[in-house]
Structure formats: structure tokens, C-alpha cells
Amino acid sequence: MYSHFFKRLLDFIITFFVLIILWPILLMITIGLYLVNKGSGVFFLQERPGKREKIFKVIKFRTMTTERDEKGNLLPDERRLTKMGKLIRSTSIDELPQLINVLKGDMALIGPRPLLPQYLPLYSKEQARRHEVRPGITGWAQVNGRNAISWTKKFELDVWYVDHCSFLLDLKIIFLTVKKVFVREGISSDTSATMEPFTGNN
């Protein structure tokens, strides 16, 4: 009953009031990013698969510029990540615009993170079960390692959440997320400023 009705209702109510409270802060961040992103824009919109693999556009604050080298290729992540962007990413503030996705029903507050559409054919049948629920701003994998764990482990945690979704578990994830934000754990993998692409065998 919780996962099929009350979860969505709670998501909408909580998100609505959080946006009312946070809008002055979000406005200040928007202005700051406009000034430091070198014309790259403030928001980052990208197609992601949601529940039942339905494609939607996820909204995030843009933490990296779109600077390119002389051949027209994007510079490495660590060179495009601005100082303000690094701070916003390390505190997970870049995820806040996804509250709009939650209001729209594309996402939930808690659930498996929405990944790239090109990963869909790479999932095993078990890994694809992560799309049985709405994707979340934060989730079980995020509070258990985020970008610092392997893709295989991340998907195992996502599917575990699908099978054990409950109000108490969501409450636990919220508290652990707040803790992770303050400790700033798992923001990057061991070899990248973000997370290495999923290739289907890692």
C-alpha cells in the first residue's frame, strides 16, 4: 500500500513545502552559477529512463562548463568542474532542481538513481528491475557508497530497495543522506571526478 499510493502522496506534499522554503536559496545559487559557468547555462537537462523505463528529462544544476579543446572535444570532467560546481556537487545541492521532477511524478524523493538511456540494453534481467519503481533523488545505493562503489554493487543495492521499499526504510535513507551530505562521502570514484561509464561488465 505504501509503495503504490502513500509514497507518491508524501513525495508530493513534502516536495511542495520544501520548494516553498528553499526558493530564495535556489535563486541565489541560480544567479551564482550564471556568473561562473562561462555561458554554459545554469541547468543541466538530460533524458533518463524512469519507472517502467519511460524516458523523461532530469533537471540538475550545471556544475561543469561545456568547454572544449581545439578539436572540439569536451575537456575532462576535472577541468570543466568549477570551484562553485565542486562545492555544489560535494554537498549534493546540484540535485535540488530534481524536486521539480518529483512534483511532476517523473521521480520520487527516494529510489534508484536515474541513469543514462544507453545503459538500458546493458542491464541483466535482474539489474533492469531497478525500473520497477520511480527513480529517486537519493537512494539506498547513494547512502551506501554513491560513486565510490562498483556498478555491480550499486545495482544490487537498487534491486534490494525495490524488494524492501517501506516508509521506515525511506526514513532511514533520508537520515543517512543528510549524514552523507555533511561528511561528503562517495562523491567521486577512485579514478574519476564523477563516475566511470557503465559498460555492462563492471
Phi, psi and omega in degrees: 000318181299308185291336184267341182220299187295328180299313180295318180297314179296319178303314183295312183296311181297315182297319180301312182286327177296318179295323177297320182287320188270354189302324178296322179293317180297324179294317179297319179295319179300315179295316180299316180292325178300325183281329187257348187274008172054044177080007182276353180095170184260324184250150180243114179250131181212141179291134178220149175278134179253215180298134183058026176066020176290129184279134175220171179257116179279144182246127177221160170288139180281117182257352179234148175282175177251031182296142182234161178276185184294342179267359179090006179271143178300139176292159178305152182309314185295337179273335180269346180283114181283166179298317177293321179298321179296318178295315180296320179292318184293335178260004179063017178294334180298342181277344189302322178300343178292350173301330176293321176298326179292316178301320181288341181095003176290326186227171173242167175293320181239132178166175177300139181295139177287127182254193185278145180301328182291349177279342187307313181287351183270345182289146168285169180301321180290317180296326181293345179293347177299341180268012176282347178232166176294142175292158184238163173292322173225166183198184183298321179291325182293324180273001177239031175137331180052237183280354183272358179250164182289160176300318181302314180294320180299316180291325176300317179292322178299313181292324176300319179297316179305320183280343185235016182304128179202165179298317181294322178294317178298321178297318178298318181295322179298313180295319179291327178295315178301317179297315181297322181297318180288324180280334180061052179262149170070021181290322181237159173278180181289338188237005184212159176288339176237241179228137180297149178300148176278128182248359178094353182228016177231000000 
